[in-house]
Amino acid sequence: MIHSNWFERWSRYSPDAIALKDDATGRSFSYQESYRLINRFARVLQNEFGIQAGDRVAALAMNEVEYVFLFFAIQRINAILVPVNFRLVPREIEHIVRDCSPKLLIYQQQFGETIRKMAPESLPLRRLCFDGPDSFVSRLYCDSLPGDPIPLENDLEAACMILYTSGTTGNVKGAIITNKMIFWNSVNTTMRLNLTQTDVSLIFAPFFHTGGWNVLTTPLLHRGARLINLKKFDADNVLRLCDSEGVTILFGVPTMMDMLYRSPVFNEVSLKTVRYAIVGGEPMPLELIKAWQNKGVPIRQGYGLTEFGPNVYSLNEQDAIRKIGSIGFPNFYIDAKIVDEHDNELGDEQVGELALHGPVCTPGYWNNPTATSEAIKDGWFHTGDLVRGDNEGYYYVVDRKKDMFISGAENVYPAEIEHVLRSHSAIREAAVVGVPDAKWREVGKAFVVVKTGMTLTADDVIAFCSSNLAKYKTPKHVEFLDELPKSDSGKILKRALKGRA
């Protein structure tokens, strides 16, 4: 029987095995204790707050180990968790709260001022502090409250989470995540990454992002493995924990992997227990891949998205150099095709939109049937990403469909230009957007971050591109920045750059 009662099973199979450790306090939680705490708060949700199946519970909190227990308690009663990005301003949070209409809002005390600045009519009637004397945490650890198991209504098709996407093209949209998606994502991840009960990993991707929950956290808890929770990403601390905790799998976006590499601690630690690092979000520069491989840590480039998976593609670590830039093959229970604007399937080396089919597909966007019908057609999720496949079956992301621009009569893919720019020995980061041009309609503008201690001029950048790219692809404008604007998940914000252009 397929079910989501993972903590119950592991509390019987390996009751004393550590499920979660809180890096801030050093406290560890076994699978048996975790299961008891999950049941305790599930009862609180039902009995004190009247939470029933389908009700939404919004959470405004940083990464805390108790946040994991909160999710599984909500899931146990078939309610829906809505993680809220704590970096948003009150107006942006109001939009999310109005959209999902939570029955209960749980928030950390440090975000109390944010709550007070929100329009009262946007807030649910029931609110609870995450921490403090009368809070979620105080109830969680109150031994006078029962922690015995409550019946689990196993509904794989039911929503268990709503994750609001970054909204680079407009208002954020709430992607519905079901129990079925989390289960099959775990199966796919376990099979492609060879997860075992002895694996150890760190949680530092934010819980308002799918990477925090579903790249490694839920798959490893399904597998009975051990996780160390960090409140935030700190390169020095992450590197030291890899050695002290015996971390076996590391996950990060290229920005994080670059920060880890540039930390002075990188040369102090051995990282001997790390089997490989999983990288997603955008392509990782070849120079950085080699630096990690020289340290003995192979890189597995991947691809995924909130609405599907999120673990969709994975490149075997032995292909990291030979197939640089590739995202590899689709995971086990996923079908993929590359289509043109009329949904005709394309062949090798032809660029088209990536469409995906499988049990890890969202049923849609919360309260947004228009966006749902635009994305899901005949059961296939249209990603908006332009990809190509080579004659060996390896896939490559060419660009976002909306990032492509037309210069003259030619399609220009910024990701191709960015790949060339990142290969320059003096360039640390680069991004390209299309800007208006009187003659060509649009031309490229490159935003460049130069490595510390090195110098570069706009003419140098244009000359380098001219020697590596067709003339119509070569940026006509260059702007140097200290840092590129990034989202909370580490992705470059093209919309912010277009605003500067």
C-alpha angles and dihedrals in degrees: 000000000000111000143151097229093114100143092051091055096045091046085064100036097043108003096170097044112115113248100175138012125193109223093199096057102018091232117146128206123205122214089253094052091043091053091052093050092047092053092045094057093040086061091048090052091051101039104034102030102026094233111173137178111303096018116130123233114193120206126199105187144115121250105297127162089236089060088071091054089048092056095049091046090053091045091050092064093041093250124136129249118214110194110204123209105245091202092067122101120245093261091056092047090050089059092054094045093048091048098051098032097211120206090213134026118202116192139171116248091241088066094050092107090054090054092048091054093055122096107267092226090059093059126086117245092241117065132166133186114242092217138018135064098314103032151106090276094049090053092044092058097037104117092196089069115083119256098181117129120278122208113275116222100208109213111157093182093056121103114250100173142020114208117192112219123228094262099221090161100042140307116006117263125214110234111206113229117198133199087247092057093050092048096049093041087056092050092048092047094047092051097045098040097036094233118191137184089256094060120116127196143164128244112215104127106104118264092231086068126070090234090066092056110025114027093072112335102075095033092052093046088050087053094049094245131142128264131189114208121216123191090221143352114278114168097209093048094045092053094048092047090053088065101034096046097036094240111199102184127033126194128196147132118255092262091058093044089052091050090050091049093049093049114105087228090067089079093045099056128070100211085198094148095053108104093189144325122245114218127190142152097070138356116295116230115254092235090057093046090053092048091056093043089052086056089055096256114118117211123231109198113208144176134214146135139215095251097050123037102309088225102059109143134024132184114213110245093238088063095051093107102027092052099032110176094021122123090206123220134336115269120260105275097036130097120203138186137175114230140183125230090281093051093253112149115246132214136233117318093008116127117229143134119294114238122188136198130187148093092291094068119119115242086227147281121314112259091348113103092161094059089043094054091046092054103037118053121171090341094308120117112221106213102195088231120124112221142164133205126219127220091268093057097255116142127222128193107229098181147304110289090233093048094059115101134189119237110189101323096325128104110233121199112202092203090065091053092045090054090056093046093051089055090065110105093227098046120090099175136004140179131181130204133177117253130188118273127185094219106032100028090233136017133180126269117195123209109201135191111200121214117255113275095016131104131212136169131211089249089054091054094047092046091051091051092046090057093050105033141046114268095252090055095050112103114246094201133043130192124183120219134182089226136359116242111256139188123241088266092055098256119139112255105229092180091062090050092049087054089058092046 
